[in-house]
Amino acid sequence: MKLISYLHQGQPGWGMVTGAGIVSLANAACPTLLSALQAGKLDELAAGAAGRQPSAQLADIEFLPVIPEPGKIFCVGHNYEEHRLETQRDKTQHPLLFIRVAESQTAHEQPILLPAESTHLDYEGEIAIIIGKPGRRIREADAWSHVAGYSAYNDGSIRDWQKHTIQFTAGKNFTGTGAFGPWMVTRGEIEDGEELTLETRLNGEVMQRTTTASMIFSIPVLIEYISTFTTLQPGDVIVTGTPGGVGAKRTPPVWMKPGDRVEVEVGKVGILVNSIANDPAR
């Protein structure tokens, strides 16, 4: 299934993308995709929608981030060897993690915002996983059963603010810089451990290309590690890292600017598309 969160005629909703359009899965008990994940009702709601006519078309909706208000967003740094080398980072025994806040997210076909404080806006194409089943101290061997699905993510980064200190938080949390979408493809559509492609394009030019085979820490390893110190809850998001080719490490550096178009394509998931615009709160 492809599941999306959206606005239609000004009202929030969520549903399943089909060849005929969007079939709404919202009800009083599960008004959001997050609430359906928390209730463990995805399969039941989808089965109950069999034969139902679409309530909207993709062209008629405004996309929201796949999970607009996740409880936790974990991002993994330097999780591809090529990116670790270009950033001249030492190898680590454990994953490098930082956290995004929900306000920093934006959606498919919505602009990534360039703040007034910087011109150093960089792209980072990534694969996101969405947690479907809660767990603490999840064993690597059991990790896949806690995955609800997959999406694309652009971990847009304000590089000069990221480098203010050795901590990444400031540069990774400017409003509207982390794009998440267009939808979640459920785990059943992608085999556990299947090799997925990841490609980032800026104004049509390929800037990053890799596969999940090049990850330093695999998805099950990330789930095991993160769930050791916190309980992973349905709707939590893990953004699994970007490959080499970021703009900051090019010669000369490549910074995204208003009017640019950036695409992150994940095999078997889809293409996340965003324009770049000045933050209207400048």
Disulfide bonds with the S-S distance in Angstrom:
none
